């Protein structure tokens, strides 16, 4: 806003004309121009007249004022400021002043008028830019000078149209909107450089009086260099600890048996089944292939020597991703707390944790999973920090990177859904806040919604499906995972007996067949010569389901009342039809599929299914009625396509599989029962897969190959079923979720005896127990803050800022810890200690934020600021040194040790077995 009293108009100042105008431009920009002009004719008025007019202007300054159009009201102190300006004008335009000084004074008056503009209200955006303002000096502005040599009046040889330009610079807005400052740029004018220097000095004095001195550019640069150096140091320490002794031990450790073998399957393009999505194994296989591994190592069991096989590429890849967890956590905490000590403490907790170190050094999915989880968290925090610059390039970059990281987390393990849930909750809260901002139009809110749908839903889904497309394209050879999938799925695998196969289309008596359950991952109807043990029904031949191809899966379909061979060329071909009564004879043992009223071995109220009879001769309990689902009696039964049920003729029960795993006496195969409940379920529906009958013509199975959406759906159903069906194996160190935060029990990675190279997965107890205490302290602190705010406590600005960091930043990571920990209490599958480590990352970040904030609050109560800084720095240093020393004590657990066990005084871990449940 600009106010000018009429007493200083051009008609009142001889030789000095001040013309003022204002225009309103779009986008809330204000343009104002002030010009100093003089009469183009020679100066005809004396300086005494100028002073007289100036006094008249001063007397009329309080009567009226002219306001620029569209500008807000001036502040209350503005009239006093105008009076001070007029006093200053009279002093500088006194007769004792030189002409050059008069010119400089006029320029200074105009410059002050220019810088009196206030910022337009409601300015938004990262910066405001205003057009330049110009001070014109047309004509002969300078008064004549007396030349003592010639005795005549002379003037400067200056162009009559030179001007001074006052330009508003681009500046960052203050917190409360508006201009943070301005910049004057002066071009050389007729007044010369002395006037410019005079204006510069006066402007500098006033700027110093109005605002504090900004930090020097060199100090800011030094601070930024310090930040980058600290990040580089943290990253270097992380990589150094993860890659140290990476080649030890040179044998298979723990789950390297599975994931190393699956990497070999990708290299050999052999199809397999796993309960996790394929991205992690694909990356491991790719790392092995690029590092020279040929995929020939068998990975049969822990302890197998790698010998000449190249395994370091796969281990190095996992260590590389695991090393990035530390700098990611450092940057997340730094962004949430704006505190370098908090970020440094968090980094130290993760660098010196033996558990994170151990998981990062082996061929496992965990370092890959945690990498994508932390990358998604960092990307989310970063795009939140650009909330004041929506739709800018950095905002789009971090939003897109968040979607990519979410895809990676879910593509490695299904527990990646937890970080997806956290990002989703953050997005919902963000959109709700934007919807409540009345300064935003609904169109803008719609743009925000569409951007998040595109980057956080559509993009991850497309990438996730692309991962499965690559997985299916690479694994195109038949392998150990065929039996988990449907017959149509197997038909696309080269080497499978259904691939490019030609088999009879309709089922006939005398055919040799395999019968497959339609529920995912149940397998084929199977029998073998082993009997049910005593106490588990009748001691007859076991009948189970088996997930792999085997000769014991073959059955011969016969009529219930005829014992002759239907394949005899003298007999005509007779097709099996819907509603026929049949017998199924096991081809390898010649026993019939049989059921009776004995209870099934595992499932109560279901009947036992056995193999009974000798050479196909049995009794009436061997008779079954075959029915095609949703078909009429008399219809033929088609191979692969017909969905059939087998109804026991005597008991009326339906043949099915419970999906329960039999004990060792059943070879850990799946239980087959005859259920009296006739409701149709996938457990009791079967189809005929293999079909051998030399008397029938064959048809091609290429038409049965499934589409990509069908493959994708079937793969996920099989994986979900497999996850829920995981059971502990012998010598598996399973654990319960409540064990994990207290570091109750570790996990043997390698070795058990004093002569073995032993690696034991256990978190650094000092760090883990500090994290547990920090969670409790955070909940207490949050409760105290809530009570204080409810009671209307008045907090200082500094305490309020620290409270905000604790509530918002700490709350964000606490939510991550809860989402990655509590869902495991609801899972029915087998659980291991390593499942807690994603949650441990969040608890460590919470510890860094909490202790930094608490130390600042405690130090803030001290009288001396230097003492407060010393107390805060000392506290952080003690915590870092304490974790480093505990790492020194427990590092043999991660890097491996040979020699006496912990109970021996000569052991490197002597005296460090603080809990009896630790086994090292």
Secondary structure, DSSP 8 states (H G I E B T S, - for coil): --EE-GGGSTTTSTT-EEEEEEEEETTTEEEEEEEEE--SS---S-HHHHHHHHHHHHHTTTT--EE-TT-----TTHHHHHHHHHHHHHHHTSTTS-HHHHHHHHHHHHHHHHTT----TT--SSEE----EEEE--S--S--EEETTTTEEE-----TT-EEEE----EE--TTSS-----------TTHHHHHHHHHHHHHHHHHHHS-----HHHHHHHHHHHHHHHHHHHHHHHHHHHTTTT-SSB--TTHHHHHHHHHHHHHTB----SS-SHHHHHHHHHHHHTT--S-----STT-B-TTS--HHHHHHHHHHHHHHHHHHHHHHHHHH--HHHHHHHHHHHHT-HHHHHHTTSS-SHHHHHHHHHHHHHHHHHHHHTGGGTTSHHHHHHHHHHHHHHHHHHHH-GGGHHHHHHHHHHHHHHHHHHHT-TTS-HHHHHHHHHHHHIIIIIHHHHHHHHHHHHHHHH--B--TTGGGS-HHHHTTSBTSTTTT-EEESB-BTT-EEEEEESSTT--EEEEEEEE--TTSSSS-EEEEEESS--GGG-EEEEETT--S-TT-TTS---B-BTT-EEEEEETTT--EEEEEEEE-SSSTTEEEEEEE-BTTB--GGG-EEEEETT--TT-B-BTTT--EEEEETTT--EEEEEEEE--GGGTT-EEEEEES-----GGG-EEEEEEE-TTS-EEE-GGG---HHHHHHHHHHHHHHHHHT----TT-----HHHHTTT---EEEE--STTS-BEEE---HHHHHHHHHHHHHHHHHHHHHHHHHHTT----HHHHHHHHIIIIIHHHHHHHHHHTTGGGGG--S---GGGGHHHHHHHHHHHHHHHHHHHHHHHHTSS-HHHHHHHHHHHHHHHHHHHHHHHHHHHHHHH-B-SS-TTSTTSTTTT---STT---
